[in-house]
Amino acid sequence: MTSPAEGITPDASNAGSNDGSAVRRPVVLLTRRLPEAVEARASRDYTAILNPSDAALDGAAIARRAAGADAVLCCAGDRLDAAAIAALPAAVKVLATFSVGTDHIDLDAARARGLTVTNTPDVLTDATADIALLLILGAARRASEGERMIRADSWTGWTPTQLMGTHLGGKRLGIVGMGRIGQAVARRARAFGMTIHYSNRKRLPPELEEGAIHHADPEAMLAVCDVLSLHFPATAETRHWLNAERIEKLPPGAILINTARGSVVDDTAVIDALRRGRLAAAGLDVFENEPKLNPGYRGLANTFLLPHLGSATVETRNAMGFRALDNIDAVLAGRPAPDRVV
Ligand code: DGY
């Protein structure tokens, strides 16, 4: 594969200026191991502090490793709470997260400290929408059960009634949060013959709506969601948005899809509804308290579970890394960050 950084050997040394005096290269901390092309570009342009073992670091360890850094490239899962942000060296000007989600960062603390925070929108839209469709198909067509049967060598052969799932054509997909990813999921689901309903704070213009039916109130939409897919950010307000009360508003046997963040659903209520068959199935790529998800999900036959793979393609992860570096480049050069969140 060709990358912008191909052929460039990572070099953490200080470059010389034209008059022979040493010029300090800005220092960038990469909190996790990143794709090779991204680390190569970071090392080409900066003195990069890498994490070759990919050990997960807590906020205090990130702050310690950032000693001497001008920028930190962090990732989803790095807990950058108020204490960690306060502990970052004063020289750190920008926290560029390798994610579109920013729920792992205390944005108020960053704002108060005058730290620029950036994210990586757009570049992971298609990959995440693809995974949402994989979850819809996997949950509706009982892919986990079939796969387990093959692996356990318990398949006794084709039968007319074996693992019958739900046909997607003609079913209603309800999307809560019709941003870039929600719209990309809608486009894909139309190809399977699904009717699209959505709820979004702002109604989309007709060219983006493409016939999707808008519901100003997400509560009112729940009754028509044969499949419900969540695409809104995790905040204090959206924590456990899908709770027992809202599940009861869905049609019996609805399918739940979550590629947003685990904390937007109440696991206890979802697991109970899956056990009772009130929800027919769930396709989940994200979980509260990852990676220590509620163990109740594992024992259920009607769950199709993935380990937060939404953006996990080589092309997308490279693009996310380059986008994060574009933001660092801008801030360290005194330009406005293209994807500034704070
Ligand atoms: C994001 O970008 O927020 C994803 O969840 C990580 O791929």
Residues whose N, C-alpha, C, O or C-beta is under 5 A from the ligand:
A	BS01	DGY	A76 F98 S99 V100 G101 A260 S311
